[in-house]
Amino acid sequence: MKFFIDSADIGEIREALAMGMCDGVTTNPSLVAKTGKTFQTVIDEIVHTVPGPVSLEVTTNSYDEMLAQSEELASYGDNVVVKLPLTRPGLRACKALSEKSIATNVTLCFSPNQALLAAKAGATYISPFVGRLDDISSEGMAVVEDIVQIYNNYDMETQVLVASVRHPQHLVEAARLGAHVATLPLKVLDQMFNHPLTDSGLERFMADWEKVPTS
Ligand code: G3P
């Protein structure tokens, strides 16, 4: 399973890279806005730092504008993945980009039907937003389960990228279902390391080590 970091903050991304836990990065307009930097600065910082795929999102819902933006985004590096919304123009653009072998990440997916459409349009990744579904009392992981099963039924190549991850249990469930990728906020990656029994166990080992005679 691949771990992407869901952030446009180069400091966070470097931290995850140093831990060996960053196989790629996903960004979106909200994450870019949070940095307070220009999009160009964010692109320059991330695309050349991260060896793996970096999703950069278009900021329009017009097909022609999407194509123009996508060409520009793709020109920033071989690792750029163009992130497109799951709309009619978005999937039309996805089809056009897949015919040119430009990698795509179809975002804002909330149903298995939408995921099926994205796979038919040749998406490299589909991003179901599990946290936002949970927010409205829907079951985000049930959608992931359906998508994984549907893609497996037809040997579809689109990779399931679980997004809008809010807590470590989302990771456990995504991994159990066989999702190819999860994109994590750094906070969730940090939480995954934690277990109180690890802390108390280490404390006891350290204390006992002090009791071992040195001669
Ligand atoms: O990459 C987009 C997605 O992960 C958004 O997450 O927490 O804003 O629903 P969230």
Boltz pocket constraint, residues with backbone or C-beta under 6 A from the ligand:
constraints:
  - pocket:
      binder: B
      contacts: [[A, 6], [A, 26], [A, 27], [A, 28], [A, 129], [A, 131], [A, 132], [A, 163], [A, 164], [A, 165], [A, 183]]
      max_distance: 6.0
